[in-house]
Amino acid sequence: MNQTDSPNRIENSGKTQTLTVAIVDDDPRVRELLKEEIQDEGHHVLIFESAETFLDNSSLESIDLVLLDLMMPGMNGLECLQQLHHRQACHDKLPRIVVVSALSDPSKQRQVLEAGAESYVIKPDLFERLPTLLNGSTP
């Protein structure tokens, strides 16, 4: 399969698009593993160690997808998601946001989806679902 036939590229008017993916996670091992997987698929990666760093230093217009950890010290993923939606008035669009958690918690899942997340993914399932997420599909 050549690069233009890759299933992990988003088709946009017949053109393939390389994504810019922001990883917001306090665990350096998770950040590194995700970074390697996403770069192997041909996409750009931005790394943030905390929600605060992401909110302070990210240019939302240049990000296509955010993989946002739910449980982090300081501001958690739900609070970050809420802050992003408050800031939406300043931006034409928000990136797609997928909240990632080690917890299979239906109430947390409902909260993040109601707050505007595209999806809630359990960390053990993340690498299996990553190609679908990069393809722009909500599994």
VOMAR-71557 format. One record per atom (N, C-alpha, C): x, y, z; residue in three letters; atom name. Coordinates in steps of 0.2 Angstrom, whole numbers. Layout:
{{X, Y, Z}, "ALA", "CA"},
...
//
This chain:
{{4, -6, 0}, "MET", "N"},
{{0, 0, 0}, "MET", "CA"},
{{4, 6, 0}, "MET", "C"},
{{3, 11, -5}, "ASN", "N"},
{{7, 17, -5}, "ASN", "CA"},
{{5, 22, 0}, "ASN", "C"},
{{8, 27, 1}, "GLN", "N"},
{{6, 32, 6}, "GLN", "CA"},
{{-1, 35, 5}, "GLN", "C"},
{{-2, 36, -1}, "THR", "N"},
{{-9, 40, -2}, "THR", "CA"},
{{-15, 35, -1}, "THR", "C"},
{{-13, 28, -1}, "ASP", "N"},
{{-18, 23, 0}, "ASP", "CA"},
{{-19, 22, 7}, "ASP", "C"},
{{-15, 25, 12}, "SER", "N"},
{{-16, 23, 19}, "SER", "CA"},
{{-23, 24, 22}, "SER", "C"},
{{-25, 19, 25}, "PRO", "N"},
{{-32, 20, 28}, "PRO", "CA"},
{{-32, 25, 34}, "PRO", "C"},
{{-26, 27, 36}, "ASN", "N"},
{{-26, 32, 42}, "ASN", "CA"},
{{-25, 39, 40}, "ASN", "C"},
{{-27, 41, 34}, "ARG", "N"},
{{-27, 48, 31}, "ARG", "CA"},
{{-34, 50, 30}, "ARG", "C"},
{{-35, 56, 31}, "ILE", "N"},
{{-42, 59, 30}, "ILE", "CA"},
{{-42, 61, 23}, "ILE", "C"},
{{-47, 59, 19}, "GLU", "N"},
{{-48, 62, 13}, "GLU", "CA"},
{{-52, 68, 13}, "GLU", "C"},
{{-50, 73, 10}, "ASN", "N"},
{{-53, 80, 10}, "ASN", "CA"},
{{-53, 82, 2}, "ASN", "C"},
{{-58, 82, -1}, "SER", "N"},
{{-59, 84, -8}, "SER", "CA"},
{{-54, 80, -12}, "SER", "C"},
{{-53, 74, -11}, "GLY", "N"},
{{-49, 70, -15}, "GLY", "CA"},
{{-41, 70, -13}, "GLY", "C"},
{{-40, 74, -8}, "LYS", "N"},
{{-33, 75, -6}, "LYS", "CA"},
{{-32, 72, 1}, "LYS", "C"},
{{-26, 69, 2}, "THR", "N"},
{{-25, 66, 8}, "THR", "CA"},
{{-22, 72, 13}, "THR", "C"},
{{-24, 71, 19}, "GLN", "N"},
{{-22, 76, 24}, "GLN", "CA"},
{{-18, 73, 30}, "GLN", "C"},
{{-12, 76, 31}, "THR", "N"},
{{-8, 74, 37}, "THR", "CA"},
{{-11, 77, 43}, "THR", "C"},
{{-13, 74, 48}, "LEU", "N"},
{{-16, 77, 54}, "LEU", "CA"},
{{-10, 79, 59}, "LEU", "C"},
{{-12, 84, 63}, "THR", "N"},
{{-8, 87, 69}, "THR", "CA"},
{{-12, 84, 75}, "THR", "C"},
{{-9, 80, 79}, "VAL", "N"},
{{-12, 77, 85}, "VAL", "CA"},
{{-8, 79, 91}, "VAL", "C"},
{{-12, 82, 96}, "ALA", "N"},
{{-10, 84, 102}, "ALA", "CA"},
{{-11, 78, 107}, "ALA", "C"},
{{-6, 76, 111}, "ILE", "N"},
{{-6, 71, 116}, "ILE", "CA"},
{{-6, 75, 122}, "ILE", "C"},
{{-11, 75, 127}, "VAL", "N"},
{{-11, 78, 133}, "VAL", "CA"},
{{-11, 73, 138}, "VAL", "C"},
{{-6, 71, 142}, "ASP", "N"},
{{-5, 66, 146}, "ASP", "CA"},
{{0, 67, 151}, "ASP", "C"},
{{-1, 65, 157}, "ASP", "N"},
{{5, 66, 162}, "ASP", "CA"},
{{10, 60, 163}, "ASP", "C"},
{{8, 55, 159}, "ASP", "N"},
{{12, 49, 160}, "ASP", "CA"},
{{17, 49, 154}, "ASP", "C"},
{{24, 50, 155}, "PRO", "N"},
{{28, 50, 149}, "PRO", "CA"},
{{29, 44, 145}, "PRO", "C"},
{{27, 38, 148}, "ARG", "N"},
{{27, 32, 144}, "ARG", "CA"},
{{22, 32, 139}, "ARG", "C"},
{{16, 34, 141}, "VAL", "N"},
{{10, 34, 137}, "VAL", "CA"},
{{11, 39, 131}, "VAL", "C"},
{{14, 45, 133}, "ARG", "N"},
{{15, 50, 128}, "ARG", "CA"},
{{20, 48, 123}, "ARG", "C"},
{{25, 44, 125}, "GLU", "N"},
{{30, 42, 120}, "GLU", "CA"},
{{28, 36, 115}, "GLU", "C"},
{{24, 32, 118}, "LEU", "N"},
{{21, 26, 114}, "LEU", "CA"},
{{16, 29, 109}, "LEU", "C"},
{{12, 34, 111}, "LEU", "N"},
{{7, 37, 107}, "LEU", "CA"},
{{11, 41, 101}, "LEU", "C"},
{{16, 44, 103}, "LYS", "N"},
{{19, 48, 98}, "LYS", "CA"},
{{22, 44, 93}, "LYS", "C"},
{{25, 38, 95}, "GLU", "N"},
{{28, 34, 90}, "GLU", "CA"},
{{23, 31, 85}, "GLU", "C"},
{{18, 29, 88}, "GLU", "N"},
{{12, 26, 84}, "GLU", "CA"},
{{9, 31, 79}, "GLU", "C"},
{{8, 37, 81}, "ILE", "N"},
{{5, 42, 77}, "ILE", "CA"},
{{10, 44, 72}, "ILE", "C"},
{{16, 45, 74}, "GLN", "N"},
{{21, 47, 69}, "GLN", "CA"},
{{22, 41, 64}, "GLN", "C"},
{{22, 35, 66}, "ASP", "N"},
{{23, 29, 61}, "ASP", "CA"},
{{17, 29, 56}, "ASP", "C"},
{{11, 32, 58}, "GLU", "N"},
{{6, 33, 53}, "GLU", "CA"},
{{6, 39, 48}, "GLU", "C"},
{{12, 43, 49}, "GLY", "N"},
{{13, 49, 45}, "GLY", "CA"},
{{10, 55, 47}, "GLY", "C"},
{{8, 56, 54}, "HIS", "N"},
{{5, 62, 56}, "HIS", "CA"},
{{10, 66, 61}, "HIS", "C"},
{{9, 72, 62}, "HIS", "N"},
{{13, 76, 66}, "HIS", "CA"},
{{10, 76, 73}, "HIS", "C"},
{{14, 76, 78}, "VAL", "N"},
{{13, 75, 85}, "VAL", "CA"},
{{15, 81, 89}, "VAL", "C"},
{{11, 84, 94}, "LEU", "N"},
{{13, 89, 99}, "LEU", "CA"},
{{11, 86, 106}, "LEU", "C"},
{{16, 87, 110}, "ILE", "N"},
{{16, 83, 117}, "ILE", "CA"},
{{15, 89, 122}, "ILE", "C"},
{{10, 87, 127}, "PHE", "N"},
{{9, 92, 132}, "PHE", "CA"},
{{9, 87, 139}, "PHE", "C"},
{{12, 89, 144}, "GLU", "N"},
{{13, 85, 150}, "GLU", "CA"},
{{7, 87, 155}, "GLU", "C"},
{{3, 92, 153}, "SER", "N"},
{{-3, 94, 158}, "SER", "CA"},
{{-8, 98, 154}, "SER", "C"},
{{-14, 98, 156}, "ALA", "N"},
{{-19, 102, 153}, "ALA", "CA"},
{{-18, 109, 153}, "ALA", "C"},
{{-14, 111, 159}, "GLU", "N"},
{{-13, 119, 159}, "GLU", "CA"},
{{-8, 120, 153}, "GLU", "C"},
{{-3, 116, 152}, "THR", "N"},
{{2, 117, 147}, "THR", "CA"},
{{-1, 117, 140}, "THR", "C"},
{{-5, 113, 139}, "PHE", "N"},
{{-9, 113, 133}, "PHE", "CA"},
{{-13, 119, 132}, "PHE", "C"},
{{-17, 121, 137}, "LEU", "N"},
{{-21, 127, 136}, "LEU", "CA"},
{{-17, 133, 135}, "LEU", "C"},
{{-11, 134, 138}, "ASP", "N"},
{{-7, 139, 138}, "ASP", "CA"},
{{-3, 140, 131}, "ASP", "C"},
{{-1, 134, 128}, "ASN", "N"},
{{4, 134, 123}, "ASN", "CA"},
{{1, 131, 116}, "ASN", "C"},
{{-5, 129, 116}, "SER", "N"},
{{-7, 126, 110}, "SER", "CA"},
{{-11, 131, 105}, "SER", "C"},
{{-10, 131, 99}, "SER", "N"},
{{-13, 134, 94}, "SER", "CA"},
{{-19, 130, 91}, "SER", "C"},
{{-25, 131, 94}, "LEU", "N"},
{{-30, 126, 92}, "LEU", "CA"},
{{-32, 126, 85}, "LEU", "C"},
{{-31, 131, 81}, "GLU", "N"},
{{-32, 131, 74}, "GLU", "CA"},
{{-28, 126, 70}, "GLU", "C"},
{{-22, 125, 73}, "SER", "N"},
{{-17, 120, 70}, "SER", "CA"},
{{-18, 113, 72}, "SER", "C"},
{{-22, 111, 76}, "ILE", "N"},
{{-23, 105, 79}, "ILE", "CA"},
{{-29, 101, 76}, "ILE", "C"},
{{-29, 95, 74}, "ASP", "N"},
{{-34, 92, 71}, "ASP", "CA"},
{{-38, 87, 76}, "ASP", "C"},
{{-33, 84, 81}, "LEU", "N"},
{{-36, 79, 85}, "LEU", "CA"},
{{-32, 80, 92}, "LEU", "C"},
{{-36, 80, 97}, "VAL", "N"},
{{-33, 80, 104}, "VAL", "CA"},
{{-34, 73, 108}, "VAL", "C"},
{{-29, 70, 110}, "LEU", "N"},
{{-30, 64, 114}, "LEU", "CA"},
{{-29, 67, 121}, "LEU", "C"},
{{-34, 67, 125}, "LEU", "N"},
{{-34, 71, 132}, "LEU", "CA"},
{{-35, 66, 137}, "LEU", "C"},
{{-30, 65, 141}, "ASP", "N"},
{{-30, 61, 147}, "ASP", "CA"},
{{-36, 63, 152}, "ASP", "C"},
{{-40, 59, 155}, "LEU", "N"},
{{-45, 61, 160}, "LEU", "CA"},
{{-42, 63, 167}, "LEU", "C"},
{{-37, 58, 169}, "MET", "N"},
{{-35, 59, 176}, "MET", "CA"},
{{-28, 62, 176}, "MET", "C"},
{{-27, 68, 178}, "MET", "N"},
{{-20, 71, 178}, "MET", "CA"},
{{-20, 75, 184}, "MET", "C"},
{{-14, 76, 187}, "PRO", "N"},
{{-14, 81, 193}, "PRO", "CA"},
{{-15, 88, 190}, "PRO", "C"},
{{-17, 92, 195}, "GLY", "N"},
{{-19, 99, 193}, "GLY", "CA"},
{{-26, 99, 189}, "GLY", "C"},
{{-26, 102, 183}, "MET", "N"},
{{-33, 102, 180}, "MET", "CA"},
{{-33, 95, 176}, "MET", "C"},
{{-39, 92, 177}, "ASN", "N"},
{{-41, 86, 174}, "ASN", "CA"},
{{-43, 87, 167}, "ASN", "C"},
{{-44, 81, 164}, "GLY", "N"},
{{-46, 81, 157}, "GLY", "CA"},
{{-53, 84, 156}, "GLY", "C"},
{{-58, 83, 160}, "LEU", "N"},
{{-65, 86, 160}, "LEU", "CA"},
{{-64, 93, 160}, "LEU", "C"},
{{-61, 96, 165}, "GLU", "N"},
{{-60, 103, 166}, "GLU", "CA"},
{{-57, 106, 160}, "GLU", "C"},
{{-52, 103, 157}, "CYS", "N"},
{{-48, 106, 151}, "CYS", "CA"},
{{-53, 106, 145}, "CYS", "C"},
{{-57, 101, 145}, "LEU", "N"},
{{-62, 101, 139}, "LEU", "CA"},
{{-67, 106, 140}, "LEU", "C"},
{{-69, 108, 146}, "GLN", "N"},
{{-74, 113, 148}, "GLN", "CA"},
{{-71, 120, 146}, "GLN", "C"},
{{-64, 121, 148}, "GLN", "N"},
{{-61, 127, 146}, "GLN", "CA"},
{{-60, 128, 139}, "GLN", "C"},
{{-59, 122, 135}, "LEU", "N"},
{{-59, 123, 128}, "LEU", "CA"},
{{-65, 125, 125}, "LEU", "C"},
{{-71, 123, 127}, "HIS", "N"},
{{-77, 125, 125}, "HIS", "CA"},
{{-79, 132, 127}, "HIS", "C"},
{{-76, 134, 132}, "HIS", "N"},
{{-77, 142, 134}, "HIS", "CA"},
{{-73, 146, 129}, "HIS", "C"},
{{-68, 143, 127}, "ARG", "N"},
{{-63, 147, 122}, "ARG", "CA"},
{{-66, 147, 115}, "ARG", "C"},
{{-70, 143, 114}, "GLN", "N"},
{{-72, 141, 107}, "GLN", "CA"},
{{-75, 148, 103}, "GLN", "C"},
{{-77, 153, 107}, "ALA", "N"},
{{-79, 159, 104}, "ALA", "CA"},
{{-73, 163, 101}, "ALA", "C"},
{{-67, 161, 103}, "CYS", "N"},
{{-61, 164, 100}, "CYS", "CA"},
{{-59, 161, 94}, "CYS", "C"},
{{-61, 155, 93}, "HIS", "N"},
{{-59, 151, 87}, "HIS", "CA"},
{{-64, 149, 82}, "HIS", "C"},
{{-62, 148, 76}, "ASP", "N"},
{{-67, 146, 71}, "ASP", "CA"},
{{-70, 139, 73}, "ASP", "C"},
{{-65, 135, 75}, "LYS", "N"},
{{-67, 128, 76}, "LYS", "CA"},
{{-63, 125, 82}, "LYS", "C"},
{{-65, 120, 85}, "LEU", "N"},
{{-61, 116, 90}, "LEU", "CA"},
{{-59, 110, 86}, "LEU", "C"},
{{-53, 107, 88}, "PRO", "N"},
{{-51, 101, 86}, "PRO", "CA"},
{{-56, 95, 88}, "PRO", "C"},
{{-55, 90, 85}, "ARG", "N"},
{{-59, 84, 88}, "ARG", "CA"},
{{-55, 82, 94}, "ARG", "C"},
{{-59, 80, 99}, "ILE", "N"},
{{-56, 79, 106}, "ILE", "CA"},
{{-59, 72, 108}, "ILE", "C"},
{{-54, 68, 110}, "VAL", "N"},
{{-55, 61, 112}, "VAL", "CA"},
{{-52, 61, 119}, "VAL", "C"},
{{-56, 59, 124}, "VAL", "N"},
{{-54, 59, 131}, "VAL", "CA"},
{{-52, 51, 132}, "VAL", "C"},
{{-46, 51, 135}, "VAL", "N"},
{{-43, 44, 136}, "VAL", "CA"},
{{-43, 43, 144}, "VAL", "C"},
{{-45, 37, 146}, "SER", "N"},
{{-45, 36, 153}, "SER", "CA"},
{{-43, 29, 155}, "SER", "C"},
{{-40, 28, 161}, "ALA", "N"},
{{-39, 21, 163}, "ALA", "CA"},
{{-45, 18, 166}, "ALA", "C"},
{{-50, 22, 167}, "LEU", "N"},
{{-56, 20, 170}, "LEU", "CA"},
{{-62, 18, 165}, "LEU", "C"},
{{-65, 13, 167}, "SER", "N"},
{{-71, 11, 163}, "SER", "CA"},
{{-77, 14, 167}, "SER", "C"},
{{-79, 20, 167}, "ASP", "N"},
{{-83, 23, 171}, "ASP", "CA"},
{{-89, 26, 167}, "ASP", "C"},
{{-95, 23, 167}, "PRO", "N"},
{{-100, 26, 163}, "PRO", "CA"},
{{-102, 33, 165}, "PRO", "C"},
{{-102, 35, 171}, "SER", "N"},
{{-104, 42, 173}, "SER", "CA"},
{{-99, 47, 170}, "SER", "C"},
{{-92, 45, 171}, "LYS", "N"},
{{-87, 50, 168}, "LYS", "CA"},
{{-88, 50, 160}, "LYS", "C"},
{{-89, 44, 157}, "GLN", "N"},
{{-90, 44, 150}, "GLN", "CA"},
{{-96, 49, 148}, "GLN", "C"},
{{-101, 48, 151}, "ARG", "N"},
{{-107, 53, 150}, "ARG", "CA"},
{{-105, 60, 151}, "ARG", "C"},
{{-101, 62, 156}, "GLN", "N"},
{{-99, 69, 157}, "GLN", "CA"},
{{-95, 71, 152}, "GLN", "C"},
{{-90, 68, 149}, "VAL", "N"},
{{-86, 70, 144}, "VAL", "CA"},
{{-89, 71, 138}, "VAL", "C"},
{{-94, 66, 136}, "LEU", "N"},
{{-97, 67, 130}, "LEU", "CA"},
{{-102, 73, 130}, "LEU", "C"},
{{-105, 74, 136}, "GLU", "N"},
{{-110, 80, 136}, "GLU", "CA"},
{{-106, 86, 136}, "GLU", "C"},
{{-100, 86, 138}, "ALA", "N"},
{{-95, 92, 138}, "ALA", "CA"},
{{-92, 93, 131}, "ALA", "C"},
{{-94, 89, 126}, "GLY", "N"},
{{-91, 90, 120}, "GLY", "CA"},
{{-86, 85, 117}, "GLY", "C"},
{{-84, 80, 120}, "ALA", "N"},
{{-79, 76, 118}, "ALA", "CA"},
{{-82, 72, 112}, "ALA", "C"},
{{-78, 70, 107}, "GLU", "N"},
{{-80, 66, 102}, "GLU", "CA"},
{{-81, 58, 104}, "GLU", "C"},
{{-77, 56, 109}, "SER", "N"},
{{-77, 49, 111}, "SER", "CA"},
{{-73, 49, 118}, "SER", "C"},
{{-74, 43, 121}, "TYR", "N"},
{{-71, 42, 127}, "TYR", "CA"},
{{-68, 35, 126}, "TYR", "C"},
{{-62, 34, 127}, "VAL", "N"},
{{-58, 28, 125}, "VAL", "CA"},
{{-54, 26, 132}, "VAL", "C"},
{{-55, 19, 133}, "ILE", "N"},
{{-51, 16, 139}, "ILE", "CA"},
{{-44, 15, 136}, "ILE", "C"},
{{-39, 17, 141}, "LYS", "N"},
{{-32, 16, 138}, "LYS", "CA"},
{{-30, 9, 136}, "LYS", "C"},
{{-33, 4, 139}, "PRO", "N"},
{{-31, -3, 136}, "PRO", "CA"},
{{-33, -4, 129}, "PRO", "C"},
{{-39, 0, 127}, "ASP", "N"},
{{-41, -1, 120}, "ASP", "CA"},
{{-38, 5, 115}, "ASP", "C"},
{{-35, 9, 118}, "LEU", "N"},
{{-33, 15, 114}, "LEU", "CA"},
{{-29, 13, 108}, "LEU", "C"},
{{-24, 9, 108}, "PHE", "N"},
{{-19, 7, 103}, "PHE", "CA"},
{{-23, 4, 97}, "PHE", "C"},
{{-28, -1, 99}, "GLU", "N"},
{{-32, -4, 95}, "GLU", "CA"},
{{-36, 1, 91}, "GLU", "C"},
{{-39, 6, 94}, "ARG", "N"},
{{-44, 10, 91}, "ARG", "CA"},
{{-40, 16, 88}, "ARG", "C"},
{{-34, 17, 89}, "LEU", "N"},
{{-30, 23, 86}, "LEU", "CA"},
{{-31, 24, 78}, "LEU", "C"},
{{-30, 19, 74}, "PRO", "N"},
{{-31, 19, 67}, "PRO", "CA"},
{{-38, 22, 65}, "PRO", "C"},
{{-43, 20, 69}, "THR", "N"},
{{-50, 23, 67}, "THR", "CA"},
{{-50, 30, 69}, "THR", "C"},
{{-47, 32, 75}, "LEU", "N"},
{{-48, 39, 77}, "LEU", "CA"},
{{-44, 43, 72}, "LEU", "C"},
{{-38, 41, 70}, "LEU", "N"},
{{-34, 45, 65}, "LEU", "CA"},
{{-38, 45, 59}, "LEU", "C"},
{{-42, 41, 57}, "ASN", "N"},
{{-45, 41, 51}, "ASN", "CA"},
{{-51, 45, 51}, "ASN", "C"},
{{-53, 48, 57}, "GLY", "N"},
{{-58, 53, 57}, "GLY", "CA"},
{{-65, 49, 59}, "GLY", "C"},
{{-65, 43, 61}, "SER", "N"},
{{-71, 40, 62}, "SER", "CA"},
{{-72, 39, 70}, "SER", "C"},
{{-78, 40, 72}, "THR", "N"},
{{-79, 39, 79}, "THR", "CA"},
{{-82, 32, 80}, "THR", "C"},
{{-77, 27, 83}, "PRO", "N"},
{{-80, 20, 84}, "PRO", "CA"},
{{-85, 20, 89}, "PRO", "C"},
//
